[in-house]
Amino acid sequence: MPAGTLYRGREGMWSWVAHRVTGVLIFFFLFVHVLDTSLVRVSPEAYDDVVATYKNPIVNVMEYGLVAAILFHALNGLRVIAVDFWSKGPKYQRQMLWSVVGIWVVLMAGAFYPVLQHTLRELFGS
């Protein structure tokens, strides 16, 4: 490992960091989602205005990032459960992590157009 690296662990340490980061990102999304949804009770017009601001390419790319975070967090969570409760889990944790990453990449590639089609059409035309 290079000198000065904060985390000297291997794949397991980086998956631990990624799991925590994706968890925090999902929490903040849920917090904002509850706040903007609660606006409908206060003022339906304010709610409509807030939702209208979400219909732009930057927010659409952030939605794709949210899908990526939720999907990785869920798949890695299943891996963590397997490591904790399967007697051979610790032995195979690295292989399971690379399986999670492979499945995540395939699913994210499949989600690319369905999630980003609005932005792609806006940027490149129909």
N, C-alpha and C positions, 0 to 999 in steps of 0.2 A: 504494500500500500504506500502511496506517496506520503511524504512527511507533511504534517499539518492538516491531514484529513480528520475531520471531526468524528466521523463514524468509520471505524476500521473493520466492521463486520462485513460479511459477504452479502449474498442475495437476501438472506433472512433479515438482516438489519435494514436493508433498503426497502423490503416489503413492509416491515414494521413502520418505517417512516411514511411510506406511501399510504398505508392503511390509516394512520393518524391524520395525515394531511387531507385525504379524501373524506374522512369522517367530519373534519372541521368544515370543509367546503360544503358538504351536504347540510350540515347544521345551519350554516349561514343562509343557504338557499331557503331552507324551511322557515327560518325566522323571517326573511323578506317576504316569502310567499304568504305566511300567515298575516303579516302586516298589510300587504296590498290587497289580499282577499277581504280583510276586515273593513276596508274602505267602503265596500258595497253597502254596509249597514249605515255608515255615516253619510255618504253622499255617492249615489250611483254615478253621477257625472264625474266626480273625482276619480272613481274607480275606472271609468271608461278612459279618462285622460291618462292615467298611469298605464293601463294595459296598452293604449295606443303607442306609448313611448317604447314598449317592448318589441314593436314590430319593425325592427331595423336589423341590418346584417350583423352588427356587433353583438347584439343580444342573441341572435340566432347562433352565432359561433360559440357564445357562452353556453347556450343550451346544449350544444354538442359536447362541450367540456363537462357539463353537468351529467350527461349520459355516460361519458367516459368515467367520471368519478364514481357514479353510482354502480356502474357495471364492475369496475375494478374492485371497489369496496365489497360488493356482494360476493364476487368470485373468490377474492382473497379471504373473506370471512369464512367461506366454506372450507378453504384450505387450512385456516387456523383451527377450525373445529376438528378437521381430520387430524391435524398434528396433535391437538390436545387429547382427543378421545380414542384414537386408533393406536394400538400398541406399536405399530411400525411407522407411525406418522413422523416422528423426529428423524428416522432414518431416511425417509423419502421426501422430506420437506422441500429440498431443492428441486427435485424433479416435479413435484406438485406445483411449485411456484412457476417454473417454466411452462408447465401445462396451462396454468392460469393465464400467464402472459400470452401464450399462443391463442387460447380461446378468446381472450379479450381483444387481441388484434383482429382476429377474424370477425368477431361480432361488431367491432367498431368500424371495420371496413364495410360491413353490410349496413350499418346505420348511417353511413356518410351521406348518401343521397336522400334517403327519407327524411333525415333531420334537417339537412342543409338545402333542400330543393328550393325553398323560397329565396334564400340568399343567392344561390347559383343562378336562378332565373332572373333575379334583379340585376346581378352583375353582368351576366353573359347573354341575357335575352332568352326567350322561350325556345 
